Amino acid sequence: PRTGNSDNTMKASNKRNAFYWRFVELGTSTAPAHPFVRPAFDTRQEEAAQAAMNRMNKAIDEVLAK
């Protein structure tokens, strides 16, 4: 799904709750895991790799242009 962020970074709507994602994703000794990060990554793995390559290429081009 689209994040609505132009730079496509992850942003928490309430930063105080951002800490707890890992407990939801991985579970705790008393709560079962409810993975959402890994399934989302697996679904968009090719897109993520291409986005990373595009950013690296852009950074390299900027350095070489100096």
C-alpha positions in Angstrom: 0.0 0.0 0.0 1.0 3.6 -0.6 2.2 5.5 2.5 1.3 8.9 1.3 4.8 10.1 2.0 6.6 11.5 -0.9 9.9 10.0 0.2 8.2 6.7 1.1 9.7 6.6 4.6 7.9 5.0 7.5 6.4 7.6 9.9 4.4 7.0 13.0 1.3 9.1 13.4 1.9 9.0 17.2 5.6 8.7 17.9 4.9 7.5 21.5 3.4 4.3 20.0 6.2 3.7 17.5 8.3 1.9 20.1 5.8 -1.0 20.3 5.8 -2.2 16.7 8.4 -4.9 17.6 6.3 -6.4 20.3 3.4 -6.7 17.8 5.7 -8.1 15.0 7.7 -10.5 17.1 5.4 -11.2 20.1 6.3 -11.4 23.7 6.5 -14.1 26.3 2.7 -13.6 26.9 1.5 -12.3 23.6 1.7 -14.1 20.2 3.4 -12.5 17.3 1.3 -10.7 14.7 3.8 -10.2 11.9 3.1 -7.2 9.5 6.5 -5.9 8.6 7.9 -9.1 7.1 4.8 -10.0 5.1 4.7 -6.5 3.7 8.4 -6.6 2.8 8.0 -10.0 1.2 5.1 -8.7 -0.9 7.1 -5.7 -2.1 10.6 -7.2 -2.1 11.4 -6.5 -5.8 10.0 -2.9 -5.5 12.1 -2.3 -2.4 15.3 -3.6 -4.1 14.6 -1.4 -7.1 14.0 1.7 -4.9 17.2 1.1 -3.0 19.2 0.7 -6.3 17.6 3.9 -7.6 18.6 5.9 -4.5 22.1 4.5 -4.6 22.5 5.4 -8.2 21.2 8.9 -7.6 23.7 9.3 -4.7 26.5 8.1 -6.8 25.6 10.4 -9.7 25.5 13.4 -7.2 29.0 12.6 -5.9 30.4 12.1 -9.4 28.8 15.4 -10.6 30.9 17.4 -8.1 
